Amino acid sequence: MADGRDDPAGDPASASSAAPRALEPLRYAAFREVWVGNATSQLGSQIQSVAAAWLMTELTTRHALVAAVPASTAMPMLLLSVFAGVLADNFDRRRIMLVGQWAMLVVSAALAALTYAGKLGAWGLLGFTLAVGSGMALILPSWSASVRALVPDRRVLPQAIALNSISFNLARSLGPALGGLVLATAGVAAAFAINALSYIAMIIALMRWKPDLPPPQREPLFHSVKAGVSFCWHSGPVRRVLMRGSAYGFGAIGVQAMLPIILRGKLDGGEAAFGFLLGAFGVGSIVGAFTGPALRRHFGAEQAVALAAAASTVALVGLAEAWSIGALMIFVFMGGAGWTMSLNTFNVAMQVRSPHEILGRCMAIYQAVTLGSSAIGAWAWGFVADATSAPAALLWAAVWLGATTVILRMLSPLPARGEGVVPEPEIEPDPAQL
């Protein structure tokens, strides 16, 4: 079992040297440019997410369909990630990401046009959000597997992963507030159009990045899938990380899935309040991303994940019992902090325990399991809300999250420091990229 002082990165060298600074990965020019491009793209995505979730509450009164909006963007992770991971290990990852970004730009532009023309219904909206989610499923394994190339010093890999999370959550903080403002002043179609334009920044960054990497060794599709799945199944440490991520994602997603239902149905809140609440989730996520590494170093991975799960559980109960928008903001903040702290812990643990030659497939399987279980959880809690009520669904999600955290801590502990870590030669930084 892992002891209380374990670091999920499991890198013994990092334990004996001074901890890298949080912003150290930004000294690499390639990482800086892609990071900025990704942050801009994520900002547009968050504006679109706010618009899609709010639009669905206007198109239907069915809780399951409202909860299906976040699920539809995550469900492709469950269905497509493994095959996207095969592509990431067999083809040029930069080109895969470019194809995905262009595809999402086109889909978002079409969504804006149809919304402006008044031709979009509830199921059509879900179809478009599913298409955007499919684009994300295509690029995420390539993106996750490219971090080592963008930041060749393995010591700062956890900081680079944290910065990626921070860029997403900076967007999650600002995007919802901007989204609420755009909805109130310019309408849903304008929000979708802004997202289409935001992909241009990432496209430019990827076109400028010219990684000097050996060509991938291509393998048959079935053999590639089998190799990735077989490694993840037979590696005890990796299997335990996947089990923990799946259980957490299934329950914790209830905060995001039920928020618009609670706000509109119970507190009679509007677009601006919805944007600020999602912004509070994003601010909490940034706090979780910054404090997570320090908590893991000082108290251990299990304690950090337990604290994150406790924050998410309190957030679920708080949403169920919400009496004001001010109180709701506090609970949503806690949910954001717990969400990022947990997922970053699992992400780093997967990164350092996955062989380089199948890294894309391993990260794809991780994303399929964690985000896929989140998508299933969003659907499940939506159906529970239709059968009972939204507060009841949130309370059941809290019971699930609290119980599985306690039980799996005993049955499936996170890996100990160094356990299952895959050694690989250190990549020397390219001076031209500094």
C-alpha positions as CSV (number, residue, x, y, z in Angstrom):
1,M,0.0,0.0,0.0
2,A,1.0,3.6,-0.6
3,D,2.0,5.4,2.6
4,G,0.8,8.8,3.5
5,R,3.9,10.6,2.1
6,D,3.7,9.3,-1.5
7,D,4.1,11.6,-4.4
8,P,1.9,10.6,-7.3
9,A,4.6,11.5,-9.7
10,G,6.6,8.8,-8.2
11,D,9.9,10.3,-9.4
12,P,12.6,9.6,-6.8
13,A,14.9,12.2,-8.3
14,S,12.4,14.9,-7.7
15,A,12.3,14.1,-4.0
16,S,16.0,14.7,-3.5
17,S,16.2,18.0,-5.5
18,A,14.7,21.4,-5.0
19,A,11.2,21.5,-6.2
20,P,10.9,23.3,-9.6
21,R,9.1,26.6,-9.6
22,A,5.4,26.6,-10.7
23,L,6.1,28.7,-13.8
24,E,9.4,27.1,-14.8
25,P,7.9,25.3,-17.9
26,L,7.2,28.7,-19.5
27,R,10.9,29.2,-20.1
28,Y,10.5,26.9,-23.1
29,A,9.3,29.0,-26.1
30,A,7.3,26.2,-27.7
31,F,5.5,25.5,-24.5
32,R,4.7,29.2,-23.9
33,E,3.2,29.7,-27.4
34,V,1.1,26.5,-27.3
35,W,0.1,27.3,-23.7
36,V,-1.2,30.7,-24.7
37,G,-2.9,29.3,-27.8
38,N,-4.6,26.6,-25.8
39,A,-5.7,29.1,-23.1
40,T,-7.3,31.3,-25.8
41,S,-9.1,28.3,-27.4
42,Q,-10.3,27.1,-24.0
43,L,-11.7,30.6,-23.2
44,G,-13.8,30.3,-26.3
45,S,-14.9,26.8,-25.5
46,Q,-16.0,27.9,-22.0
47,I,-18.1,30.7,-23.6
48,Q,-19.7,28.2,-25.9
49,S,-20.3,25.8,-23.0
50,V,-22.2,28.4,-21.0
51,A,-24.3,29.3,-24.1
52,A,-25.1,25.7,-24.9
53,A,-26.1,24.8,-21.3
54,W,-28.3,27.9,-21.0
55,L,-29.8,27.5,-24.4
56,M,-30.8,23.9,-23.6
57,T,-32.8,25.2,-20.5
58,E,-34.8,27.3,-23.0
59,L,-35.3,24.5,-25.5
60,T,-36.5,21.8,-23.1
61,T,-37.7,21.2,-19.5
62,R,-36.3,17.7,-19.3
63,H,-33.5,17.5,-16.7
64,A,-31.8,14.6,-18.5
65,L,-31.4,16.7,-21.7
66,V,-30.0,19.6,-19.7
67,A,-27.5,17.3,-17.9
68,A,-26.7,15.8,-21.3
69,V,-25.0,19.0,-22.5
70,P,-21.8,18.5,-20.4
71,A,-22.2,14.7,-21.0
72,S,-22.2,15.1,-24.8
73,T,-18.9,16.9,-24.8
74,A,-17.3,14.2,-22.6
75,M,-19.0,11.0,-24.0
76,P,-16.7,10.9,-27.1
77,M,-13.8,10.5,-24.7
78,L,-15.2,7.1,-23.7
79,L,-16.0,6.0,-27.2
80,L,-13.1,7.5,-29.2
81,S,-10.1,8.1,-27.0
82,V,-8.4,4.7,-27.3
83,F,-8.5,5.0,-31.1
84,A,-7.3,8.6,-30.9
85,G,-4.5,7.4,-28.7
86,V,-3.5,4.9,-31.4
87,L,-3.4,7.8,-33.9
88,A,-1.2,9.8,-31.5
89,D,1.3,6.9,-31.3
90,N,1.3,6.1,-35.0
91,F,1.2,9.6,-36.7
92,D,2.4,13.1,-36.3
93,R,0.7,14.4,-33.1
94,R,1.0,18.0,-34.2
95,R,-0.9,17.4,-37.4
96,I,-3.6,15.5,-35.5
97,M,-4.1,18.4,-33.2
98,L,-4.3,20.8,-36.2
99,V,-6.9,18.6,-37.9
100,G,-8.9,18.5,-34.7
101,Q,-8.7,22.3,-34.2
102,W,-9.8,23.0,-37.7
103,A,-12.7,20.6,-37.4
104,M,-14.0,22.2,-34.2
105,L,-13.7,25.6,-35.8
106,V,-15.9,24.5,-38.7
107,V,-18.5,22.9,-36.4
108,S,-18.7,25.9,-34.1
109,A,-19.1,28.2,-37.0
110,A,-22.0,26.1,-38.3
111,L,-23.6,26.0,-34.8
112,A,-23.5,29.8,-34.7
113,A,-25.0,30.1,-38.1
114,L,-27.9,27.7,-37.4
115,T,-28.6,29.3,-34.0
116,Y,-28.7,32.8,-35.6
117,A,-31.1,31.5,-38.2
118,G,-33.4,30.0,-35.5
119,K,-33.0,26.5,-36.9
120,L,-31.6,24.7,-33.9
121,G,-33.6,22.3,-31.6
122,A,-32.6,20.5,-28.4
123,W,-31.4,17.3,-30.2
124,G,-29.6,19.4,-32.8
125,L,-27.8,21.3,-30.1
126,L,-26.7,18.0,-28.5
127,G,-25.5,16.8,-31.9
128,F,-23.3,19.8,-32.3
129,T,-21.9,19.6,-28.8
130,L,-21.2,15.9,-29.4
131,A,-19.3,16.9,-32.6
132,V,-17.2,19.4,-30.7
133,G,-16.5,16.7,-28.0
134,S,-15.4,14.3,-30.7
135,G,-12.9,16.9,-31.9
136,M,-11.6,17.2,-28.3
137,A,-11.4,13.4,-28.1
138,L,-9.3,13.3,-31.2
139,I,-6.7,15.8,-30.0
140,L,-6.5,15.2,-26.2
141,P,-4.3,12.1,-26.4
142,S,-1.9,13.8,-28.8
143,W,-1.9,16.9,-26.6
144,S,-1.2,15.0,-23.4
145,A,1.5,12.9,-25.0
146,S,3.2,16.1,-26.5
147,V,3.9,17.6,-23.1
148,R,7.2,15.8,-22.8
149,A,8.3,17.2,-26.2
150,L,7.2,20.7,-25.3
151,V,9.0,20.5,-21.9
152,P,12.0,18.1,-22.3
153,D,13.1,18.4,-18.7
154,R,11.2,15.7,-16.9
155,R,11.6,17.4,-13.5
156,V,9.1,20.0,-14.5
157,L,6.6,17.6,-16.0
158,P,4.2,17.9,-13.0
159,Q,4.5,21.7,-13.2
160,A,3.8,21.6,-17.0
161,I,0.7,19.5,-16.4
162,A,-0.4,21.9,-13.6
163,L,0.0,24.8,-16.0
164,N,-2.1,23.1,-18.6
165,S,-4.8,22.7,-16.0
166,I,-4.4,26.3,-14.9
167,S,-4.8,27.6,-18.5
168,F,-8.0,25.6,-18.8
169,N,-9.2,26.8,-15.4
170,L,-8.3,30.4,-16.1
171,A,-10.6,30.1,-19.1
172,R,-13.1,28.4,-16.9
173,S,-12.9,31.4,-14.5
174,L,-13.2,34.2,-17.1
175,G,-15.1,32.3,-19.8
176,P,-18.4,31.9,-17.9
177,A,-18.5,35.5,-16.8
178,L,-17.8,36.6,-20.3
179,G,-20.3,34.1,-21.6
180,G,-23.0,35.4,-19.3
181,L,-22.2,38.9,-20.5
182,V,-22.3,37.9,-24.2
183,L,-25.6,36.0,-23.6
184,A,-27.1,39.1,-22.0
185,T,-25.9,41.6,-24.6
186,A,-25.4,39.8,-27.9
187,G,-27.2,36.4,-27.6
188,V,-26.3,32.7,-27.9
189,A,-25.3,32.8,-31.6
190,A,-22.6,35.4,-30.9
191,A,-21.2,33.2,-28.1
192,F,-20.9,30.3,-30.5
193,A,-19.2,32.6,-33.1
194,I,-16.7,33.8,-30.6
195,N,-15.7,30.2,-29.9
196,A,-15.2,29.5,-33.6
197,L,-12.8,32.4,-33.8
198,S,-10.9,31.4,-30.6
199,Y,-9.5,28.2,-32.3
200,I,-7.4,30.4,-34.6
201,A,-4.9,31.1,-31.8
202,M,-4.1,27.4,-31.2
203,I,-3.9,26.7,-34.9
204,I,-1.3,29.4,-35.3
205,A,0.7,28.1,-32.3
206,L,0.7,24.6,-33.6
207,M,1.7,25.7,-37.1
208,R,4.7,27.6,-35.5
209,W,5.8,24.6,-33.4
210,K,8.3,22.4,-35.2
211,P,9.3,19.5,-32.9
212,D,12.4,17.6,-33.7
213,L,11.2,14.1,-33.0
214,P,11.9,10.8,-34.6
215,P,9.1,9.5,-36.8
216,P,6.6,7.2,-35.0
217,Q,6.8,3.5,-35.6
218,R,3.5,2.6,-37.0
219,E,1.7,-0.6,-36.0
220,P,-1.6,-2.3,-37.1
221,L,-4.7,-0.8,-35.5
222,F,-5.7,-3.9,-33.5
223,H,-2.2,-4.6,-32.3
224,S,-1.8,-1.0,-31.2
225,V,-5.1,-1.0,-29.2
226,K,-4.2,-4.4,-27.7
227,A,-0.8,-3.2,-26.6
228,G,-2.1,-0.1,-24.8
229,V,-5.1,-1.9,-23.1
230,S,-2.9,-4.8,-22.1
231,F,-0.3,-2.6,-20.4
232,C,-2.9,-0.6,-18.5
233,W,-4.7,-3.8,-17.4
234,H,-1.6,-5.7,-16.3
235,S,0.2,-2.8,-14.6
236,G,-1.2,-2.8,-11.0
237,P,-0.3,0.8,-10.3
238,V,-1.8,2.1,-13.5
239,R,-5.0,0.0,-13.0
240,R,-5.4,1.4,-9.5
241,V,-5.1,5.0,-10.8
242,L,-7.7,4.3,-13.5
243,M,-10.1,2.8,-10.9
244,R,-9.8,5.8,-8.6
245,G,-10.2,8.4,-11.5
246,S,-13.3,6.6,-12.7
247,A,-15.0,6.5,-9.4
248,Y,-14.2,10.1,-8.6
249,G,-15.3,11.4,-12.0
250,F,-18.7,9.6,-11.9
251,G,-19.7,11.3,-8.7
252,A,-18.0,14.7,-8.8
253,I,-19.5,15.6,-12.2
254,G,-22.8,16.1,-10.5
255,V,-21.8,19.6,-9.5
256,Q,-21.4,20.7,-13.1
257,A,-24.3,18.6,-14.5
258,M,-26.9,19.9,-11.9
259,L,-25.8,23.5,-11.5
260,P,-28.0,25.0,-14.2
261,I,-31.0,23.0,-13.0
262,I,-30.6,24.2,-9.4
263,L,-29.9,27.8,-10.4
264,R,-32.9,28.1,-12.7
265,G,-35.4,25.8,-11.1
266,K,-34.7,26.4,-7.4
267,L,-33.2,29.9,-7.2
268,D,-34.7,31.5,-10.3
269,G,-31.2,32.8,-11.4
270,G,-30.4,34.2,-14.8
271,E,-27.6,34.1,-17.3
272,A,-25.3,36.5,-15.5
273,A,-25.6,34.5,-12.2
274,F,-24.9,31.3,-14.2
275,G,-21.7,32.8,-15.7
276,F,-20.4,34.0,-12.4
277,L,-21.1,30.6,-10.7
278,L,-19.2,28.8,-13.4
279,G,-16.5,31.4,-12.9
280,A,-16.3,30.5,-9.2
281,F,-15.9,26.9,-10.3
282,G,-12.9,28.0,-12.4
283,V,-11.4,30.1,-9.7
284,G,-11.6,27.1,-7.4
285,S,-10.0,24.9,-10.1
286,I,-7.0,27.3,-10.3
287,V,-6.6,27.2,-6.5
288,G,-6.7,23.4,-6.7
289,A,-4.1,23.3,-9.5
290,F,-1.7,25.6,-7.6
291,T,-2.1,24.0,-4.1
292,G,-2.3,20.4,-5.3
293,P,1.5,19.8,-5.8
294,A,2.4,21.3,-2.5
295,L,-0.3,19.3,-0.7
296,R,1.0,16.1,-2.3
297,R,4.6,16.8,-1.3
298,H,3.8,17.6,2.3
299,F,0.9,15.2,3.0
300,G,0.9,12.6,0.3
301,A,-1.3,11.7,-2.6
302,E,-3.9,9.8,-0.7
303,Q,-4.4,12.7,1.7
304,A,-4.6,15.2,-1.2
305,V,-7.2,13.1,-3.0
306,A,-9.2,12.6,0.2
307,L,-9.2,16.4,0.8
308,A,-10.3,16.9,-2.8
309,A,-13.1,14.3,-2.6
310,A,-14.3,15.9,0.7
311,A,-14.5,19.3,-1.0
312,S,-16.5,17.8,-3.9
313,T,-18.8,15.9,-1.6
314,V,-19.5,19.1,0.5
315,A,-20.1,20.9,-2.8
316,L,-22.7,18.3,-3.9
317,V,-24.5,18.5,-0.6
318,G,-24.3,22.3,-0.7
319,L,-25.9,22.5,-4.1
320,A,-28.7,20.2,-3.0
321,E,-29.5,22.4,0.0
322,A,-28.7,25.8,-1.6
323,W,-30.6,28.7,-0.1
324,S,-29.0,31.6,-2.0
325,I,-26.8,32.3,-5.0
326,G,-24.1,33.6,-2.6
327,A,-24.0,30.3,-0.8
328,L,-24.1,28.4,-4.1
329,M,-21.0,30.3,-5.2
330,I,-19.0,29.0,-2.2
331,F,-20.0,25.4,-2.8
332,V,-19.2,25.6,-6.5
333,F,-15.8,27.1,-5.7
334,M,-15.1,24.0,-3.5
335,G,-16.3,21.7,-6.3
336,G,-13.8,23.3,-8.7
337,A,-10.9,23.0,-6.3
338,G,-11.6,19.4,-5.6
339,W,-12.1,18.5,-9.3
340,T,-8.7,19.9,-10.4
341,M,-6.7,18.7,-7.5
342,S,-7.9,15.1,-8.0
343,L,-7.6,14.9,-11.7
344,N,-4.2,16.5,-11.8
345,T,-3.0,13.9,-9.2
346,F,-4.3,11.0,-11.4
347,N,-2.9,12.6,-14.6
348,V,0.7,13.0,-13.3
349,A,0.5,9.4,-11.9
350,M,-0.4,8.1,-15.4
351,Q,2.2,10.2,-17.2
352,V,5.2,8.9,-15.3
353,R,4.1,5.3,-15.4
354,S,3.4,5.0,-19.1
355,P,6.1,3.9,-21.6
356,H,7.0,6.6,-24.1
357,E,6.2,4.3,-27.1
358,I,2.6,3.8,-26.0
359,L,2.2,7.1,-24.1
360,G,-0.6,8.4,-26.3
361,R,-2.6,5.2,-25.9
362,C,-2.1,5.2,-22.1
363,M,-3.2,8.8,-21.8
364,A,-6.1,8.1,-24.1
365,I,-7.3,5.2,-21.9
366,Y,-6.9,7.4,-18.8
367,Q,-9.1,10.1,-20.5
368,A,-11.6,7.6,-21.7
369,V,-12.0,6.2,-18.2
370,T,-12.1,9.4,-16.2
371,L,-13.9,11.7,-18.6
372,G,-16.1,8.8,-19.9
373,S,-17.2,7.9,-16.4
374,S,-17.9,11.6,-15.9
375,A,-20.1,11.7,-19.0
376,I,-22.0,8.6,-17.8
377,G,-22.3,10.1,-14.4
378,A,-23.8,13.3,-15.8
379,W,-26.4,11.3,-17.7
380,A,-27.1,9.1,-14.7
381,W,-27.6,12.0,-12.2
382,G,-29.8,13.7,-14.8
383,F,-32.1,10.6,-15.0
384,V,-32.1,10.3,-11.2
385,A,-33.2,14.0,-11.1
386,D,-36.1,13.3,-13.5
387,A,-37.2,10.3,-11.5
388,T,-36.9,12.1,-8.1
389,S,-35.6,15.6,-8.0
390,A,-32.3,17.5,-8.7
391,P,-31.5,17.9,-4.9
392,A,-32.0,14.1,-4.4
393,A,-29.7,13.4,-7.4
394,L,-27.0,15.6,-5.8
395,L,-27.3,13.9,-2.5
396,W,-27.0,10.4,-4.1
397,A,-23.9,11.7,-6.0
398,A,-22.4,12.8,-2.6
399,V,-23.1,9.4,-1.1
400,W,-21.4,7.7,-4.1
401,L,-18.3,10.0,-3.9
402,G,-17.9,9.7,-0.2
403,A,-18.3,5.9,0.0
404,T,-16.1,5.1,-3.0
405,T,-13.3,7.4,-1.7
406,V,-13.2,5.5,1.6
407,I,-13.6,2.0,0.2
408,L,-11.1,2.4,-2.7
409,R,-8.5,4.0,-0.5
410,M,-8.4,0.6,1.3
411,L,-8.9,-1.7,-1.8
412,S,-7.1,0.3,-4.5
413,P,-4.5,2.7,-3.0
414,L,-2.7,5.1,-5.1
415,P,0.9,3.9,-6.1
416,A,3.7,4.5,-3.7
417,R,6.7,6.8,-4.6
418,G,8.6,5.1,-7.5
419,E,6.1,2.2,-7.8
420,G,5.6,1.4,-11.5
421,V,7.5,4.4,-12.7
422,V,8.9,3.8,-16.2
423,P,12.5,4.9,-16.6
424,E,13.5,6.7,-19.7
425,P,16.5,8.7,-20.9
426,E,16.4,12.4,-20.0
427,I,15.7,14.5,-23.1
428,E,18.3,17.3,-23.4
429,P,16.6,20.7,-23.9
430,D,17.2,22.2,-27.3
431,P,18.8,25.6,-26.8
432,A,16.9,27.0,-29.8
433,Q,13.6,26.4,-27.8
434,L,14.7,28.3,-24.7
